[in-house]
Amino acid sequence: MNRLMTGPTDVREEPPVPEGDSVLQLSNRMQWMGGRTLTRSDIRVPRFATEDLTGRTVTEVWPYGKHLFMDIGGRVLHTHLKMEGVWSIHTAGTRWRRPGHTARVVLGFAPQHAGGPEIEVVGHSLGFVRLFDRDRYGEVVAHLGPDILAPDWASTPPDGHSGRDEALRRILARPERSIGAALLDQRNVAGIGNEYRAEVCFLGGVDPRRPVGTGEVATTTAAHLLDLSRRVMWENRLEPRRLFTGDRRPGMGNYVFGRAEKACRRCGSPIMKSFLGGVDADGDEGELERVIWWCPVCQAE
């Protein structure tokens, strides 16, 4: 904690697009809040603007997929970074590194040492902010698939399926859907975002536009992509920048993500870029159109 308190600090660093690994890192960096009592709270969203958490104690901070939760005296603060969100830590009275009008949550804590300055934790440009009672947690996350980074991801409880098995079941339930859209849908598996979707499909040699399909091949393919997602994200969970290629040099960590028209690092073919998804006939928000990158040779259908 001492290192974090030496000056203004953005708790979220690279990678720029929040996915399960970066939210896990964020949660890890905020564990110092556990057991501390709020000396100030300012929730700057209309629905919760009048709610004051001052005097309540933070009992737990944890991630689920791309979501961050804080139990503050029985009230859970639920936030999502979306594309632009960031949490910053400041000593009270210092200038924030981001504009004040972008602050959505301000939490104050007592000084770390006697006579020291108070600590401010500020959530800027958060995708959403919600508050609910802790006993509603199960209801709040019920629409999400299993957390790809859950410690028990592959463990099968006596009375049910493992998170991996449940995610696989959900993906296979819609065989007509593209495998790329299925991986990105948080209702199937929580934590995979656009960067992992693109890179994992490349690593698996699978065209992301390919339908999930049916039968043994479909099951094997979907299971392989889920296993790759878990393994690569787990390996990246402590890294300051995501790494897919094994090359730590700047700009060399990705195979396809953000590399449209550049040469494939394996075969030299130009990387393709298109859009995948779009709201389907039933208004399925899980099908929102997103950019996808792939190699037409290494990921041939």
N, C-alpha and C positions, 0 to 999 in steps of 0.2 A: 504493500500500500504506500510506503514512503516514496517509492519511485513515482507513483501516479500523482502524488500530491505536490510535487516540486513546482508545478506550474500548470497552465491550461493544457489539457490533454484531450484529444479526440479518442474516445474509447474504441470507436470503429476506425480501422485503418484500411489499407488495401487487403483483400480485393474489393473493388468498387461496387459490385452487384451482390447484395446480401443473399446468401444461401445458407443451408444448414450449418456448414462449418464456421462461417463468420459469425453467426448468431451464437453458436456454442462458445466461440472465443470471447464474444462480448459478455456472455453470462459469466464465464470464468473470470474475466477482469473486474466484474462487479460483485464478486463474492465477499469482498471486504465490507459491504453494506450490511451483511447479516449480523443481527444483534444490535445494530445501531438505531437510535431513535431520531425521527425527523424533527428538526427544529423549524422547518418551513416546508410548505407544499403549495405549489401553484400549478393547477391543471388548466392550461389555456385552450380548452376546447369548450364550446358552448354547453354541451350536455352535462359536463362535469365541473364547470367553472366554479360552482359554489361548494364543491366538496373539499373539505380541509382534512388532510391526513396528518397534520402537525400533532406531535405527541405519540404517534403510533410507532411501533418498532418493526423494522424489516426482519422477517423471520426466514425468508427463503427467496432466492433468485434462481430461475431456471429457464431453459429453452425448450421449445417443442417445435421441431421443424424450423420455420423461418420466424416463429413467434417468440417474444420474450415476456416472461411473467415475473412479477415481484409481489410476494405476499407481504403486505404492510398492515400488520395488526388485524388480519382477517379480511381485509379488502385487497383484492388482487388488481394490480395495475398491469394491464395487458397492452403491449405495444408491438408494432410491426414497422420495420424500417422502410419497406417498399423499395424504391430506387434511390432516394436521396437522403434518407434518415441517418442520423448520427447521434450518439450520446457523447457528451463532453464532460470532463471533470475540471473544476476551477476552484481556486481559493476565492472566497467571497470578497467582492470589491474589485477584482481584476476584470479587465475587459474580456468579454466573450470573443472567441475566435470566429464566431458566426453571427450574423445580424440578429438582434433581439427579436425582431418580428417573426423569425422562424422558430422560436422556442415554443414548444407545445407542452413541455413538462419541466418544472423546476423543483428539485428536491434539495432541502438544506439539512446539513448534519453538523453536529457540534465539532469543535476543533479536535484535531488528531492529538494534540498535546496541549497541556494547560497553557493558556495565554496565546495560543496560536489562532490563526484565522479560521472562520467557519468554512465548510466545504460545500460547494454547490455541484449538483449533478443535473445536467441540462440535456433534455431530449429535443433536438432540432429537426424540423422537417419530417417528423414521423408520419408514416403512412396512415396510421390510425392510433387512437388512444381510447381505451375503455377501462372502466372500473366495474368490478362485480364482487359479490361475496364468495369466499373460498369454496363454500359448499356447492357452487355452481360450476366449478372448473370442468368436471366431466361433461356437462352439457355444452360448455363453450367450445371444447375441442372435439366434440362428438363428430363433427362433419369432416374432420381431418383424418387422413390415413395414418398408418404407423409412422413414427419418427425414424427416419433413416439412420440417425446417430444414437438411438436409444441403446444403452448398455446391453439390454436383453433382446436386441433386434432379432437374433437367430435362435433365442431360447424358447422352447415350447412349454408353456405352463400346463399343469395337469388337466386343467379344464378348458383348454382351447388351443388356438393356433399361435405360432410365433408371429411377430410383426412382419417378418419376411414373407411368411406363407400367406398372411392376410393381404399384404400389398400385391403379391402375385395373383391372388384370387381376384382382387378388384381390377387389376389390369386386364386379365383374361376375360372378365365379364363383358367386355365390349370389343369383340374381335374385329369389328369393322373400323375401329378407330386407328389412327396412325400411332405407332409405338412412341414417336417423339411427343405427341400430345398426351399420351397416357402417362409417360414419365413425369411430365411437367404438372400434371393435375394433382394438386395437394390433397384431394380427396382419396387418391390412390396411395400415395406415399408422400409424407411431409418432409420437406427440406431440399428437394432437388429443384434447382432453378435452371435458367436458360444456359448458363455456361457449362454446368455439369451435364445437362441434357445433351448438348452438342459434343462435348469431349468424350463422354461415355459411349455415345453411339459410334463415334470414330474408333475408339479403343476396341469396341466390340465388333467392328466391321459391319455395322448395320445401318442401312439407309433410314434416317428418322421418319421419312414419309411412308415407309412400308407399313401396311396394316398389321395390327397385332396378330390376327389370324387365329386359327384353331389347330388342335392336334398337338402331337409331341414336339414338333419343330417350334411351334409358337410358344409352348411352355418352356422349352429349353432356352429359347432366345430371350424371353422376358426375364427368366430367372437369372440368366447370365448378366444381363444389363443391370438388374437390381444388385447382384453381387458385386459387379464392378463399381457401381455407384457407391455402395457402402464402403468398399475397400479403399477407393481413391479418396473419398471424402474423409474417411477416418484417418488416412495418412496425412491429409492436409489440415487436420483440425488444429494443429499447433503451429502451422506455417504462417508467416506474415503475408505471404503471397501464394496463391494457388499454383500448383505445379502438376502438370500432366505429362510433360515430355521427359522430365528428368534433367532438363537444362535450366539452371538457375539464372542465366544471363538475362538482363532486361529484354522483354519482348519475345523471349524464346520459350515461354512456359506452356503455350497452347499449341495444339495441332490445328484446330479449325476455328474456334470461337474468335470472332472479330477479324478474320483473315480472308475475307472475300477477295477473290481474284489473285491472291498470292499463291505461290507454289506450295503444294503439299509437301510436308517435311519428309514424307516417305517415298512418294512416287513422282513428285514434281508436277502433277496436274494442277490446274487452277482450282482453288477452293470455290465452291458454289455457295450462293446465298439466295434465300427465298423466304417465303412466309409460310408458316404452318399453323393451322387452326382456323380461328374465326368462329363466332357464335353459331352453334348448330341450330337445327330447326326447332329444338325445344328450348332455346334460349340458355343453353348450357354455358355458364360463365367459365367453366374449366377449359373451354375451347377457344378462349380469347386468342386472337392472332398474335403470334410472336415470330421474330426473325429466327431462322435456323441456318446453320452452316454445315457443309459436308463435303467430302471428297467423292467425286463421281466414279473414281476408280477403286479406291480402297473400301468404299462403302457401296459398291455396285449391288443392285437388287438381285 
